[in-house]
Amino acid sequence: MLAGRSWDSWIAEYSESHQHPLNRLAHTFGIPIIIVSLPVLVAGVVWHRLLWVGVGLFCFGWALQFIGHAIEGKPPEFLKDWRFLLVGSRWWAAKMRGKA
């Protein structure tokens, strides 16, 4: 699934397209918001009021991502390879540890 590449290699490529400080800031908040939205969306299947909270979080998180890329002037990496959808959360974790 990783095309014979290490996670570090994927994260390094992801970091290259996220150099502008405002794009990095947008991703620093947008990625965890999207991640939190996923279990909220699942819970929304049972507790319907949570569904709209999950949808709102999901849309807001993605809006931050696209605003960041508009500022950066580069398209999101996942447009060239879907696997970058998985790399974003790894990049965020590495960033939080000071390694990205």
N, C-alpha and C positions, 0 to 999 in steps of 0.2 A: 504494500500500500504506500510506502514511503519512497518508492522508486529507487531503492538501494541507497538512499541518502539518510544521513543522520538527522535527528531533530535539530541539532545545532546548525546544520547546513540550511535547513528550512527556515529556522528562526533568523539566521544571518541574512538570507535573501529577503525575508519579510521586513527586517529592520531597514534594509537599504531603501525600500520604497516608503518608509515612514520616518523621514528625517526632519521635517518641519516641526518645530516645537508645539504648534497648535494642533497639528495632526496627531502627534504623539499624545497630547493631552486628551483630545477627543477619543482616541482609542483606549487610553488609560481608564476612562470612565465608561465609554460605550461597550467595551467587551464584557466587563462584569455585569453590566445592566442586562445585556442580552442573555448571559449565562443564568442570571437570577430569574429572568422571565420564563425560561423553559420549564422548570418545575412548577412555577405559578400557573402557566398555561395548562399543564397536565392536571393540576389541582382544580383548575377552573372547569374541567369536565364534570366534576362532582359538585363543587361549590361555584355556581354560575357567576356570582359577583366577581370572583377572582379572575374569571376569563378576561374581562375587560381590563383589569389591572395588568394581567400578563400581556395582553395585546398592546396596551399603552407602553409598558416597559420595553417590549420587543421593538416596537416602532421607534421609540425615542432612542434606544441604543443604536439602531441602524442609522437613524438620522444623524447622530453624532459621527458615526463612521463616514458617511457620505459627505458631510460637511468638512470633516478633516481631509478627505481626499480632494475635495474641491479646493481647499486652501493649499494643499500640497501640489496640486496640478497634475496628479497621476491617478490613473484608475486603480480600483482595488485589485490586489493580487489574485483574488479568487476568480476574476474574470478570465485569467489566462490558465488557471489550474484550480479546480474545485478543492483540492487538498488544503489550500491556504485558509479555507473556512475552519479547519481544525488547528492550523498553526497559530492563529490569532490568540487563542487562549494560552498556548504554550509561550508565545511571545510576551503576553501580559504577565504570566507567572515569572518568567525570566527577568522582566523589567522590574517587578516588585522585589526581586532578589538582587537587583543592581547588576544584572548580567546581560541586559539588552538595551 
